[in-house]
Amino acid sequence: MTGRLGKAVRRVGRTGALAITLVLALGLGASWQAAHAIRDGQRERAQGVLDRAATLSDASVRSEIHRYLDTLRTVAAAVGSHDELTAGDFAATTAPLRQAGLVGATSLVFIVAADDTQITSVQDYWRDRGAPDLQLHAQGSGHEHLFTIFTRPLDTSAVLPSGTDLSQAAEPTTALWESRRSGEAAVSDTYVLLRDRGLPPDRQQLSFVLAAPAYGDPAPDGRREFKGWVVLGLRGQDFIGGVLTRATQGQADAELWAQNGGGQESRVARLHQAGQHPDIRRDLHVQIANREWRLVVSVDAAKMGGSAPILPLVVGLGGTVLTLLVCAMLWALAGARGRAEERVVAATAGLCAAQRTADNQLALLNGILDRISDGVGVVDADGAFIVHNPAAQAMLGRTLDGDEPGASRFLRPDGVTEFPADELPLARALAGESTDRVEMILRGPDRPDGMFLSVSGRPLDHDGQRGAIVVFHDITEAREREADLAAFAGIVAHDLKNPLTVIGAHAEMGRDALPDRPDQAYDSLERVGAGVVRMRRLIDDLLAYVTARDAALKPCEVDLGELVADVVAERIGHLRVRPDVYVGTLPRVEADPAMLRHVLDNLVGNALKYVRPGRVPKVDISAQPSGPGWVRVEVADRGIGIPDEDKPHVFESFHRAHTGQSYGGTGLGLAICRRIVDRHGGTITVTDNPGGGSRFSFTVPAAVPVAPETVDAHEYA
């Protein structure tokens, strides 16, 4: 066998054998490279289809559910406007809803509350107003009942009888009380509607109710009479099927997930297209009133690729078979030197054409990269640039090529603090972490004023070789515009304070000038003065919020104990009832003293303000190490606390956790605190304080270690 093979090789010749080997290698490589390119193209097209379907689905669900909520609020306002609502009034108000196209909606119900002692009087009241057969069927006793009074059916299914007590179901009861507490529309947890519980299990759907409080017109004293609720039932599967079938056009699957009050997530509805086997997906979060829904959109990449799923395999196998046939023909015809050479030349020409096509595609990609206005660079595992476009070269200059190391510096947005090398997006990407839009300033000999950059980084791992890709976006002009706006805000704040000062002075002069101080006039002047104080506080907070992000940091070593003692003394020095304040052992930190004082003053002020009437405020201030080079400062109180649903949002602008209560505030204090802590590179969080109240924690850099010293704990009582 070996002898016959050797003779065949000798007949073909060394040149023929090398030519056949070359054709085999190039043919197989080109075939499977083309197959991979087709497969990648299919997946990219499928990703595009998924992105469009996800965008349309998100927009459809948001617009539809907000339309439902707007409709519900409108009906609630109309119901509340009637001095004495009757069945005829309710029917006339809700009649247009049958043609409103509310997909999945079951019925619109007017509900009132009554305790055990009020059932008979409430029943007689509504019988006199158009419900003569009304029977209130209370479920249990010892609690407030929620009775259905009037109903407007919106589909063909059986309606819930009037007089039904909804307090038997926890989900709608919670939504009703939440809407009354907040004064806004609320969405319930998922559950099976009472009217659907008699259906076979395979026809039951997880559903919601949307509830809105109905209030009467304001009385002369500003109060509004609460008249009841307007509730809309919504079946999840019918809603998703009706809304997303049009949005996805049969190209994608969709699922709606809802997180209930206990933190458990359940799938409410699913839209599945026949023949689909989804393998790529997008998760979208939809905020609806007091709830957040998760919408999952997925597609079958093989079916959405724009060509037959088996095409890459066909191309690869076809190219392999064709290459083997060519090699077999070359082997069979290698005995004739001239014909073999012609065939090799022809095959090589085809491969060269394929190579030229690949080169043209590479040139096209390079041309696109050269024309991108953002700087794009690829680095190896050592951080050296191996690919970069002209925009990156123009932005980074000598820093890019490694000449004159240290000539250019990366600074934090304050323009003073050096950006730590291990926190640069490039270093984090090489460590395997993705970053988005990290802002910094690049300053060097050729840019003494510095350039504002927004930098994003992604790790790369190709054939076992690690690297990273970074994108630089010049935001200098945007930051200059924001600086102009901040300066404008300062001027506006100054100009607004002048007339406020005049108004406050005239109000005080008016109070002093009233001879007998009539109650009505004196109270009006008091309200004017209080309004001036609130307006001035809002202007100060707005200005602090605008400037907190870009104001230059002036970090230095700060004695945290002295700073806290000064803040506490200023806060409680004028109080008639001395609060219980404990200050533990506090270290020295590295921070901007004015900004850190603003954070501590705001947290201590909130701890003293948000307490129940008649209770003496209690505040504990302590600190402890939080990893190398960091200190965690904690401010704990025994106040009214923060509801769990508000904790993720308390650090947002204009968010107030106790809306509707008598505690004043602008909703900017904690947002300013977060900006300041972020500027120092730290984090700020809030948790429940065991035993009641809240515990705020934030981290700041520790001071450079010095000789040990002891700071005694202090108690203020």
C-alpha positions as CSV (number, residue, x, y, z in Angstrom):
1,M,0.0,0.0,0.0
2,T,2.8,2.4,1.0
3,G,4.7,1.5,-2.1
4,R,1.8,2.2,-4.5
5,L,1.2,5.6,-2.8
6,G,4.8,6.4,-3.2
7,K,4.7,5.6,-6.9
8,A,1.6,7.7,-7.3
9,V,3.3,10.7,-5.6
10,R,6.3,10.3,-7.8
11,R,4.2,10.3,-10.9
12,V,2.4,13.5,-9.8
13,G,5.7,15.1,-8.9
14,R,6.7,17.3,-6.0
15,T,5.3,20.4,-7.6
16,G,1.9,18.8,-8.3
17,A,1.7,17.5,-4.7
18,L,2.4,20.9,-3.3
19,A,-0.2,22.5,-5.7
20,I,-2.8,20.0,-4.6
21,T,-2.1,20.6,-0.9
22,L,-2.3,24.3,-1.4
23,V,-5.6,24.1,-3.3
24,L,-7.0,21.8,-0.5
25,A,-6.0,24.1,2.3
26,L,-7.2,27.3,0.6
27,G,-10.4,25.7,-0.7
28,L,-11.4,24.4,2.8
29,G,-10.4,27.6,4.5
30,A,-12.4,29.8,2.0
31,S,-15.5,27.5,2.2
32,W,-15.8,27.5,5.9
33,Q,-14.9,31.1,6.2
34,A,-17.8,31.9,3.9
35,A,-20.1,29.6,5.9
36,H,-19.1,31.4,9.1
37,A,-19.7,34.8,7.4
38,I,-23.2,33.8,6.3
39,R,-24.0,32.5,9.7
40,D,-22.8,35.7,11.4
41,G,-24.8,37.8,8.9
42,Q,-27.9,35.7,9.7
43,R,-27.5,36.4,13.4
44,E,-26.9,40.1,12.8
45,R,-30.0,40.4,10.8
46,A,-31.9,38.5,13.5
47,Q,-30.6,40.9,16.1
48,G,-31.9,43.8,14.0
49,V,-35.3,42.1,13.8
50,L,-35.3,41.6,17.5
51,D,-34.3,45.2,18.2
52,R,-37.1,46.5,16.1
53,A,-39.6,44.1,17.6
54,A,-38.4,44.9,21.2
55,T,-38.7,48.7,20.5
56,L,-42.2,48.4,19.0
57,S,-43.4,46.0,21.8
58,D,-42.1,48.4,24.5
59,A,-43.7,51.4,22.9
60,S,-47.0,49.5,22.3
61,V,-47.3,48.2,25.9
62,R,-46.3,51.6,27.3
63,S,-48.7,53.6,25.1
64,E,-51.6,51.2,25.6
65,I,-51.4,50.8,29.4
66,H,-50.9,54.6,29.8
67,R,-54.0,55.1,27.6
68,Y,-55.9,52.7,30.0
69,L,-54.6,54.7,33.0
70,D,-55.5,58.0,31.4
71,T,-59.0,56.7,30.6
72,L,-59.4,55.5,34.2
73,R,-58.3,58.8,35.6
74,T,-60.7,60.7,33.3
75,V,-63.6,58.5,34.4
76,A,-62.6,58.9,38.1
77,A,-62.6,62.7,37.7
78,A,-65.9,62.6,35.9
79,V,-67.5,60.4,38.6
80,G,-66.1,62.6,41.4
81,S,-67.5,65.8,39.8
82,H,-71.1,64.6,40.5
83,D,-72.5,65.9,43.7
84,E,-74.7,62.9,44.0
85,L,-73.7,60.1,41.6
86,T,-76.6,58.0,40.2
87,A,-76.7,54.9,38.1
88,G,-77.7,57.1,35.1
89,D,-74.8,59.4,35.7
90,F,-72.4,56.4,35.8
91,A,-73.9,54.8,32.7
92,A,-73.7,58.1,30.7
93,T,-70.1,58.7,31.8
94,T,-68.8,55.3,30.9
95,A,-70.9,54.7,27.7
96,P,-68.0,55.8,25.3
97,L,-65.7,53.1,26.8
98,R,-67.5,50.3,24.8
99,Q,-66.0,51.9,21.6
100,A,-62.6,52.8,23.2
101,G,-60.9,49.6,22.0
102,L,-59.6,48.6,25.5
103,V,-58.1,45.2,24.6
104,G,-58.3,42.7,27.5
105,A,-60.5,45.0,29.7
106,T,-63.3,43.1,31.4
107,S,-65.4,45.8,33.1
108,L,-65.3,49.2,34.8
109,V,-66.7,49.2,38.3
110,F,-67.5,51.9,40.9
111,I,-66.6,50.8,44.4
112,V,-67.3,52.3,47.8
113,A,-66.0,51.4,51.3
114,A,-68.1,50.6,54.4
115,D,-67.5,49.1,57.8
116,D,-69.8,46.7,59.6
117,T,-71.9,49.5,61.1
118,Q,-72.4,51.3,57.8
119,I,-73.6,48.5,55.5
120,T,-77.3,49.1,55.9
121,S,-77.1,52.9,55.4
122,V,-74.8,52.6,52.4
123,Q,-77.1,50.0,50.9
124,D,-80.1,52.3,51.3
125,Y,-78.2,55.3,50.0
126,W,-77.3,53.6,46.7
127,R,-80.7,52.0,46.2
128,D,-82.1,55.5,46.2
129,R,-79.6,56.5,43.5
130,G,-80.5,54.0,40.8
131,A,-79.6,50.5,42.2
132,P,-83.0,49.4,43.7
133,D,-82.0,45.7,43.8
134,L,-78.6,46.3,45.5
135,Q,-77.6,43.8,48.2
136,L,-74.3,44.3,50.0
137,H,-72.8,40.9,50.7
138,A,-70.1,41.4,53.3
139,Q,-67.4,38.9,53.7
140,G,-66.3,38.5,57.3
141,S,-66.5,41.2,59.9
142,G,-64.2,43.5,61.9
143,H,-62.7,45.2,58.8
144,E,-63.7,47.7,56.2
145,H,-65.5,46.2,53.2
146,L,-65.2,47.2,49.6
147,F,-68.5,46.9,47.7
148,T,-69.1,47.1,44.0
149,I,-72.0,49.5,43.2
150,F,-72.2,50.2,39.5
151,T,-70.6,48.1,36.7
152,R,-70.0,48.9,33.0
153,P,-69.2,45.6,31.1
154,L,-66.5,45.9,28.5
155,D,-66.5,42.4,27.1
156,T,-69.0,39.5,26.6
157,S,-68.1,37.5,29.7
158,A,-70.3,37.4,32.9
159,V,-70.1,40.5,35.1
160,L,-69.4,40.5,38.8
161,P,-72.7,41.0,40.7
162,S,-73.3,44.4,42.3
163,G,-72.8,44.3,46.1
164,T,-69.8,41.9,45.9
165,D,-67.2,42.5,48.7
166,L,-63.8,42.8,47.0
167,S,-62.0,42.8,50.4
168,Q,-62.1,39.0,50.2
169,A,-59.3,39.3,47.6
170,A,-56.0,40.7,48.9
171,E,-54.7,41.9,45.6
172,P,-57.4,44.4,44.6
173,T,-57.8,45.5,48.2
174,T,-54.1,46.4,48.4
175,A,-54.3,48.4,45.1
176,L,-57.4,50.3,46.2
177,W,-55.8,51.4,49.5
178,E,-52.6,52.3,47.7
179,S,-54.4,54.5,45.2
180,R,-56.3,56.2,48.0
181,R,-53.1,56.7,50.0
182,S,-51.2,58.2,47.1
183,G,-54.1,60.0,45.4
184,E,-52.9,58.4,42.1
185,A,-53.8,55.4,40.0
186,A,-52.4,52.1,41.2
187,V,-51.9,48.6,39.7
188,S,-52.6,45.4,41.7
189,D,-50.6,42.3,42.0
190,T,-51.4,39.5,39.6
191,Y,-54.3,37.2,40.4
192,V,-57.3,35.4,38.9
193,L,-60.3,37.8,38.8
194,L,-63.2,36.9,41.1
195,R,-65.5,36.7,38.0
196,D,-63.2,34.2,36.3
197,R,-62.7,31.8,39.2
198,G,-65.7,29.8,38.1
199,L,-64.1,29.1,34.7
200,P,-62.2,25.9,33.9
201,P,-58.5,26.1,34.9
202,D,-57.3,26.2,31.2
203,R,-59.5,29.3,30.6
204,Q,-58.4,31.2,33.7
205,Q,-55.8,34.0,33.2
206,L,-53.6,36.0,35.5
207,S,-55.0,39.5,35.6
208,F,-54.7,42.9,37.1
209,V,-57.0,45.7,38.3
210,L,-56.2,49.3,37.7
211,A,-57.7,51.5,40.5
212,A,-58.1,55.3,40.7
213,P,-59.6,57.3,43.5
214,A,-62.6,59.5,42.8
215,Y,-62.6,62.8,44.7
216,G,-65.2,65.6,44.7
217,D,-64.6,69.2,43.8
218,P,-62.5,71.1,46.4
219,A,-64.3,72.7,49.3
220,P,-63.7,76.3,50.4
221,D,-61.1,75.0,52.9
222,G,-59.3,73.1,50.1
223,R,-60.3,69.6,51.1
224,R,-61.8,67.2,48.7
225,E,-64.4,64.6,49.6
226,F,-63.3,61.0,48.8
227,K,-66.3,59.2,47.1
228,G,-64.9,55.8,46.2
229,W,-62.8,54.1,43.5
230,V,-63.1,53.5,39.8
231,V,-61.6,50.1,39.0
232,L,-60.8,48.5,35.6
233,G,-60.2,44.8,35.3
234,L,-57.5,43.7,32.8
235,R,-56.8,40.1,31.7
236,G,-53.1,39.7,31.0
237,Q,-53.1,37.2,28.2
238,D,-55.9,39.0,26.2
239,F,-54.0,42.3,26.7
240,I,-50.6,41.0,25.5
241,G,-52.2,39.0,22.7
242,G,-54.1,42.0,21.4
243,V,-51.3,44.6,21.8
244,L,-48.2,42.7,20.8
245,T,-49.6,40.7,17.9
246,R,-49.8,43.9,15.9
247,A,-46.4,45.1,17.2
248,T,-44.4,42.0,16.5
249,Q,-46.2,41.1,13.2
250,G,-45.7,37.4,13.8
251,Q,-41.9,37.7,13.9
252,A,-41.2,37.5,17.7
253,D,-42.4,35.8,20.9
254,A,-43.2,37.9,23.9
255,E,-43.8,37.3,27.6
256,L,-45.0,39.7,30.3
257,W,-43.7,39.2,33.8
258,A,-44.9,41.1,36.9
259,Q,-43.3,41.4,40.2
260,N,-45.8,41.2,43.0
261,G,-45.6,43.0,46.3
262,G,-43.8,40.0,48.0
263,G,-40.9,40.2,45.5
264,Q,-42.1,37.1,43.6
265,E,-42.1,37.4,39.9
266,S,-44.7,35.6,37.8
267,R,-45.4,35.2,34.1
268,V,-48.7,36.9,33.3
269,A,-49.0,36.2,29.6
270,R,-47.1,34.7,26.7
271,L,-47.4,35.3,22.9
272,H,-45.8,32.4,21.0
273,Q,-45.5,32.3,17.2
274,A,-45.9,28.8,15.6
275,G,-42.7,27.2,14.4
276,Q,-40.5,29.6,16.4
277,H,-37.6,28.3,18.6
278,P,-36.4,31.6,20.2
279,D,-32.7,31.7,21.1
280,I,-32.0,35.4,21.4
281,R,-34.0,37.8,23.6
282,R,-34.3,41.3,25.0
283,D,-35.5,42.2,28.5
284,L,-37.4,45.5,28.8
285,H,-38.6,47.1,32.0
286,V,-41.9,49.0,31.8
287,Q,-42.8,51.3,34.8
288,I,-46.6,51.3,35.2
289,A,-47.9,53.5,38.0
290,N,-46.7,51.9,41.2
291,R,-45.5,48.7,39.5
292,E,-42.7,47.6,37.2
293,W,-43.4,45.0,34.5
294,R,-40.8,43.0,32.6
295,L,-41.4,42.4,28.9
296,V,-39.3,39.7,27.3
297,V,-39.1,39.7,23.5
298,S,-37.3,36.8,21.7
299,V,-36.8,35.6,18.2
300,D,-35.5,32.5,16.4
301,A,-32.2,33.6,14.9
302,A,-32.3,30.9,12.3
303,K,-35.7,31.9,11.0
304,M,-35.1,35.7,11.2
305,G,-31.7,35.6,9.4
306,G,-33.2,36.4,6.0
307,S,-32.1,33.1,4.4
308,A,-32.4,29.4,4.9
309,P,-31.1,28.3,8.3
310,I,-29.2,25.5,6.7
311,L,-27.4,27.7,4.2
312,P,-24.1,28.1,6.1
313,L,-23.8,24.3,6.4
314,V,-24.7,23.9,2.7
315,V,-22.1,26.4,1.7
316,G,-19.4,24.9,3.9
317,L,-20.1,21.3,2.8
318,G,-20.6,22.3,-0.8
319,G,-17.2,24.2,-0.8
320,T,-15.6,21.2,0.9
321,V,-17.0,18.8,-1.7
322,L,-16.0,21.1,-4.5
323,T,-12.5,21.4,-3.1
324,L,-12.1,17.6,-2.8
325,L,-13.4,17.2,-6.4
326,V,-10.8,19.7,-7.6
327,C,-8.1,18.0,-5.7
328,A,-9.1,14.6,-7.1
329,M,-9.1,16.0,-10.6
330,L,-5.7,17.5,-10.1
331,W,-4.4,14.2,-8.7
332,A,-5.9,12.3,-11.6
333,L,-4.6,14.7,-14.2
334,A,-1.2,15.5,-12.6
335,G,0.5,13.1,-14.9
336,A,0.0,15.6,-17.7
337,R,2.2,18.5,-16.6
338,G,0.7,21.2,-18.8
339,R,-2.9,20.4,-18.0
340,A,-2.2,20.2,-14.3
341,E,-0.5,23.5,-14.4
342,E,-3.4,25.1,-16.2
343,R,-5.8,23.7,-13.6
344,V,-3.7,25.0,-10.8
345,V,-3.5,28.4,-12.4
346,A,-7.3,28.5,-12.8
347,A,-7.9,27.4,-9.2
348,T,-5.4,29.9,-7.9
349,A,-7.0,32.7,-9.9
350,G,-10.3,31.9,-8.3
351,L,-8.7,32.0,-4.9
352,C,-7.0,35.3,-5.7
353,A,-10.3,36.8,-6.7
354,A,-11.7,35.7,-3.4
355,Q,-8.7,37.2,-1.6
356,R,-9.2,40.5,-3.5
357,T,-12.8,40.5,-2.5
358,A,-11.7,40.0,1.1
359,D,-9.2,42.8,0.8
360,N,-11.8,45.1,-0.7
361,Q,-14.1,44.4,2.3
362,L,-11.2,45.1,4.7
363,A,-10.5,48.3,2.9
364,L,-14.2,49.3,3.2
365,L,-14.2,48.6,6.9
366,N,-11.0,50.6,7.4
367,G,-12.6,53.5,5.4
368,I,-15.6,53.4,7.6
369,L,-13.4,53.4,10.7
370,D,-11.4,56.3,9.4
371,R,-14.5,58.4,8.9
372,I,-16.1,57.8,12.3
373,S,-15.9,61.0,14.3
374,D,-15.5,59.1,17.6
375,G,-12.1,57.8,18.5
376,V,-11.9,54.0,18.3
377,G,-8.9,52.0,19.4
378,V,-8.0,48.3,20.1
379,V,-5.3,47.4,22.5
380,D,-3.5,44.2,23.3
381,A,-3.2,42.5,26.7
382,D,-0.3,44.9,27.6
383,G,-2.4,48.0,26.9
384,A,-0.6,48.9,23.7
385,F,-2.7,50.2,20.8
386,I,-2.7,47.9,17.8
387,V,-5.5,49.5,15.9
388,H,-6.8,53.1,16.1
389,N,-8.6,55.5,13.8
390,P,-7.6,59.1,13.0
391,A,-10.2,60.5,15.4
392,A,-8.5,58.6,18.3
393,Q,-5.1,59.8,17.2
394,A,-6.4,63.4,17.0
395,M,-8.0,63.2,20.5
396,L,-5.2,61.4,22.4
397,G,-2.1,62.6,20.4
398,R,1.2,61.5,21.9
399,T,-0.6,59.5,24.6
400,L,-1.8,57.1,21.9
401,D,1.7,56.1,20.5
402,G,3.4,56.0,23.9
403,D,5.8,58.9,23.2
404,E,6.8,61.0,26.2
405,P,4.9,59.0,28.8
406,G,3.3,61.1,31.4
407,A,3.1,64.2,29.2
408,S,-0.7,63.9,29.1
409,R,-2.8,63.3,32.2
410,F,-6.3,61.9,32.7
411,L,-8.2,63.8,35.4
412,R,-11.6,63.4,37.0
413,P,-14.4,65.8,35.8
414,D,-13.4,68.3,38.5
415,G,-10.2,69.0,36.5
416,V,-7.9,68.6,39.6
417,T,-8.1,65.0,40.8
418,E,-5.9,62.4,39.0
419,F,-8.0,59.6,37.5
420,P,-6.7,56.4,39.2
421,A,-4.9,54.2,36.7
422,D,-6.8,51.0,37.8
423,E,-10.2,52.8,37.3
424,L,-9.6,53.9,33.7
425,P,-12.0,52.3,31.3
426,L,-9.1,50.8,29.4
427,A,-7.7,49.1,32.5
428,R,-11.1,47.9,33.6
429,A,-11.8,46.5,30.1
430,L,-8.5,44.6,30.2
431,A,-9.6,43.2,33.5
432,G,-12.8,41.9,31.9
433,E,-15.2,44.6,33.0
434,S,-17.4,46.6,30.6
435,T,-17.8,50.3,31.1
436,D,-20.1,52.9,29.6
437,R,-19.7,56.7,29.2
438,V,-17.1,57.3,31.9
439,E,-16.4,61.0,31.9
440,M,-12.9,62.4,32.3
441,I,-10.6,65.2,31.3
442,L,-7.5,64.7,29.1
443,R,-4.9,67.5,29.6
444,G,-1.5,67.7,28.0
445,P,1.0,70.1,26.5
446,D,-1.0,70.4,23.3
447,R,-4.3,70.8,25.3
448,P,-3.5,73.0,28.3
449,D,-7.2,73.7,28.9
450,G,-8.1,70.0,28.7
451,M,-10.6,68.0,26.7
452,F,-13.8,66.4,28.2
453,L,-14.1,62.8,27.1
454,S,-16.8,60.2,27.5
455,V,-15.0,56.8,27.3
456,S,-16.5,53.3,27.0
457,G,-14.6,50.1,27.1
458,R,-15.3,46.5,26.3
459,P,-13.1,43.4,26.8
460,L,-12.0,41.3,23.8
461,D,-11.0,37.7,23.7
462,H,-10.1,36.4,20.2
463,D,-8.5,33.0,19.8
464,G,-7.3,33.1,23.4
465,Q,-5.6,36.5,23.0
466,R,-7.0,39.0,25.4
467,G,-7.4,42.7,24.7
468,A,-9.9,45.5,24.8
469,I,-11.7,48.0,22.6
470,V,-12.2,51.6,23.7
471,V,-14.4,54.4,22.2
472,F,-13.6,58.1,23.0
473,H,-16.3,60.7,22.5
474,D,-15.5,64.4,22.7
475,I,-18.0,66.1,25.0
476,T,-16.1,69.3,25.5
477,E,-18.7,71.5,23.8
478,A,-21.5,69.8,25.7
479,R,-19.8,70.4,29.0
480,E,-19.2,74.0,28.1
481,R,-22.9,74.4,27.4
482,E,-23.7,72.8,30.7
483,A,-21.3,75.2,32.4
484,D,-23.0,78.1,30.8
485,L,-26.3,76.7,32.0
486,A,-25.0,76.3,35.5
487,A,-23.7,79.9,35.5
488,F,-27.1,81.0,34.1
489,A,-28.8,79.1,36.9
490,G,-26.7,80.9,39.5
491,I,-27.6,84.3,38.0
492,V,-31.3,83.3,37.9
493,A,-31.1,82.1,41.5
494,H,-29.6,85.4,42.6
495,D,-32.1,87.4,40.6
496,L,-35.0,85.4,42.0
497,K,-33.8,85.8,45.6
498,N,-33.9,89.6,45.4
499,P,-37.7,89.9,44.9
500,L,-38.2,87.1,47.4
501,T,-36.3,89.1,50.0
502,V,-38.4,92.2,49.2
503,I,-41.6,90.1,49.5
504,G,-40.5,88.6,52.8
505,A,-39.6,92.1,54.2
506,H,-42.9,93.6,53.2
507,A,-44.7,90.6,54.7
508,E,-42.9,91.1,58.0
509,M,-43.6,94.9,57.9
510,G,-47.3,94.1,57.2
511,R,-47.4,91.8,60.3
512,D,-45.8,94.5,62.5
513,A,-48.2,97.2,61.1
514,L,-51.4,95.3,61.8
515,P,-52.9,97.1,64.8
516,D,-55.2,94.5,66.2
517,R,-53.8,91.6,64.1
518,P,-57.0,90.3,62.6
519,D,-56.7,86.5,62.3
520,Q,-57.4,86.2,58.5
521,A,-54.9,89.0,57.5
522,Y,-52.2,87.8,59.9
523,D,-52.6,84.2,58.8
524,S,-52.3,85.3,55.1
525,L,-49.1,87.2,55.9
526,E,-47.7,84.2,57.7
527,R,-48.4,82.0,54.7
528,V,-46.7,84.6,52.4
529,G,-43.6,84.5,54.7
530,A,-43.6,80.7,54.8
531,G,-43.9,80.6,51.0
532,V,-40.9,83.0,50.7
533,V,-38.9,80.6,52.9
534,R,-39.9,77.6,50.9
535,M,-39.1,79.3,47.6
536,R,-35.7,80.4,48.8
537,R,-34.9,76.9,50.0
538,L,-36.0,75.5,46.7
539,I,-33.8,78.0,44.8
540,D,-30.8,77.1,47.1
541,D,-31.3,73.4,46.6
542,L,-31.7,73.8,42.8
543,L,-28.5,75.8,42.6
544,A,-26.6,73.3,44.8
545,Y,-27.9,70.4,42.7
546,V,-26.8,72.1,39.4
547,T,-23.3,72.9,40.7
548,A,-22.7,69.8,42.8
549,R,-21.6,67.8,39.7
550,D,-19.1,70.1,38.1
551,A,-17.8,72.3,40.9
552,A,-14.1,71.8,41.4
553,L,-13.3,69.4,44.3
554,K,-10.9,70.8,46.9
555,P,-10.0,67.6,48.8
556,C,-7.9,67.8,52.0
557,E,-7.6,66.0,55.3
558,V,-10.8,66.5,57.3
559,D,-11.3,65.7,61.0
560,L,-14.7,64.0,60.7
561,G,-15.3,64.2,64.4
562,E,-15.0,68.0,64.5
563,L,-17.1,68.5,61.3
564,V,-19.9,66.3,62.7
565,A,-19.8,68.1,66.1
566,D,-20.1,71.5,64.3
567,V,-23.0,70.3,62.2
568,V,-24.9,68.8,65.2
569,A,-24.3,71.9,67.3
570,E,-25.7,74.1,64.6
571,R,-28.7,71.8,64.0
572,I,-29.8,71.4,67.7
573,G,-28.6,74.7,69.2
574,H,-31.8,76.5,68.7
575,L,-34.2,73.7,69.6
576,R,-36.3,73.8,72.8
577,V,-36.5,70.0,73.0
578,R,-33.0,68.6,72.9
579,P,-32.8,65.5,70.7
580,D,-30.9,62.4,71.7
581,V,-27.8,62.5,69.4
582,Y,-24.9,60.0,69.8
583,V,-21.6,60.6,67.9
584,G,-19.2,57.6,67.9
585,T,-15.5,57.6,67.3
586,L,-14.9,59.2,63.9
587,P,-11.6,59.1,61.8
588,R,-10.0,61.6,59.5
589,V,-10.9,61.4,55.8
590,E,-9.8,62.9,52.6
591,A,-12.6,65.0,51.1
592,D,-13.9,68.5,50.1
593,P,-14.9,70.0,53.5
594,A,-17.7,72.1,52.2
595,M,-19.3,69.4,50.1
596,L,-18.9,66.8,52.9
597,R,-20.5,69.2,55.4
598,H,-23.5,69.5,53.0
599,V,-24.0,65.7,53.0
600,L,-23.8,65.4,56.8
601,D,-26.0,68.5,57.4
602,N,-28.7,67.1,55.0
603,L,-28.6,63.6,56.6
604,V,-28.7,64.9,60.2
605,G,-31.4,67.4,59.3
606,N,-33.6,64.7,57.8
607,A,-33.1,62.5,60.9
608,L,-34.2,65.3,63.1
609,K,-37.2,66.3,60.9
610,Y,-38.8,63.0,59.9
611,V,-40.1,61.9,63.3
612,R,-43.6,61.1,64.5
613,P,-45.3,64.0,66.4
614,G,-44.5,64.0,70.1
615,R,-41.4,61.8,69.8
616,V,-37.9,63.0,70.7
617,P,-35.6,62.6,67.7
618,K,-32.8,60.0,68.2
619,V,-29.7,60.0,65.9
620,D,-26.6,57.8,66.0
621,I,-23.6,58.8,63.9
622,S,-20.7,56.3,63.5
623,A,-18.0,55.2,61.1
624,Q,-16.0,52.1,60.3
625,P,-13.4,51.0,57.7
626,S,-14.9,49.8,54.4
627,G,-12.1,48.1,52.5
628,P,-8.5,49.5,51.9
629,G,-8.4,53.3,51.8
630,W,-12.2,53.8,52.5
631,V,-14.4,54.8,55.4
632,R,-18.1,54.1,55.7
633,V,-20.1,56.8,57.6
634,E,-23.5,55.8,59.0
635,V,-26.3,58.1,60.1
636,A,-29.1,56.1,61.8
637,D,-32.4,57.5,63.2
638,R,-35.6,56.2,64.9
639,G,-37.9,58.2,62.7
640,I,-40.8,57.3,60.4
641,G,-38.6,55.3,58.0
642,I,-38.9,55.0,54.2
643,P,-41.3,52.6,52.5
644,D,-39.6,49.7,50.6
645,E,-41.0,50.8,47.3
646,D,-39.4,54.3,47.7
647,K,-35.9,53.1,48.7
648,P,-34.7,52.7,45.1
649,H,-35.8,56.2,44.2
650,V,-35.0,58.4,47.3
651,F,-31.8,59.6,45.7
652,E,-33.5,60.8,42.5
653,S,-34.3,64.4,41.8
654,F,-37.6,65.8,43.2
655,H,-38.6,62.4,44.7
656,R,-40.3,62.5,48.1
657,A,-41.0,59.3,50.0
658,H,-43.7,60.8,52.2
659,T,-45.9,62.7,49.7
660,G,-49.1,64.1,51.2
661,Q,-47.7,64.2,54.7
662,S,-46.9,67.4,56.6
663,Y,-43.1,67.1,56.3
664,G,-41.6,69.9,54.2
665,G,-38.8,69.6,51.7
666,T,-37.9,70.1,48.0
667,G,-37.0,66.5,47.1
668,L,-33.4,67.5,46.1
669,G,-31.5,67.0,49.3
670,L,-30.7,63.3,48.9
671,A,-30.0,63.8,45.1
672,I,-27.4,66.4,46.0
673,C,-25.9,64.0,48.6
674,R,-25.6,61.3,45.9
675,R,-23.9,63.7,43.5
676,I,-21.4,64.8,46.1
677,V,-20.6,61.2,47.2
678,D,-20.3,60.1,43.5
679,R,-17.8,63.0,43.0
680,H,-15.6,61.5,45.7
681,G,-15.8,58.1,44.1
682,G,-18.0,56.6,46.9
683,T,-21.5,55.2,47.2
684,I,-24.5,56.1,49.3
685,T,-27.3,53.7,50.3
686,V,-30.3,53.5,52.6
687,T,-31.7,50.6,54.6
688,D,-34.1,50.0,57.4
689,N,-32.8,50.6,60.9
690,P,-33.5,47.6,63.1
691,G,-36.1,48.6,65.6
692,G,-37.5,51.4,63.4
693,G,-36.3,54.3,61.4
694,S,-33.7,54.5,58.6
695,R,-29.9,54.0,58.3
696,F,-28.1,56.0,55.6
697,S,-24.5,54.9,54.8
698,F,-22.0,56.5,52.5
699,T,-18.3,55.9,51.7
700,V,-15.5,58.5,51.4
701,P,-11.7,58.0,51.0
702,A,-9.7,57.6,54.2
703,A,-7.1,60.1,55.0
704,V,-3.4,59.2,54.6
705,P,-2.4,57.2,57.7
706,V,-1.0,59.5,60.4
707,A,0.0,59.0,64.0
708,P,-2.8,57.2,65.9
709,E,-5.2,59.5,67.8
710,T,-8.4,58.9,69.8
711,V,-11.6,60.7,69.2
712,D,-14.0,60.3,72.1
713,A,-17.7,59.5,71.5
714,H,-20.1,62.4,72.3
715,E,-23.7,62.4,73.4
716,Y,-26.0,65.4,72.9
717,A,-29.2,65.4,75.0
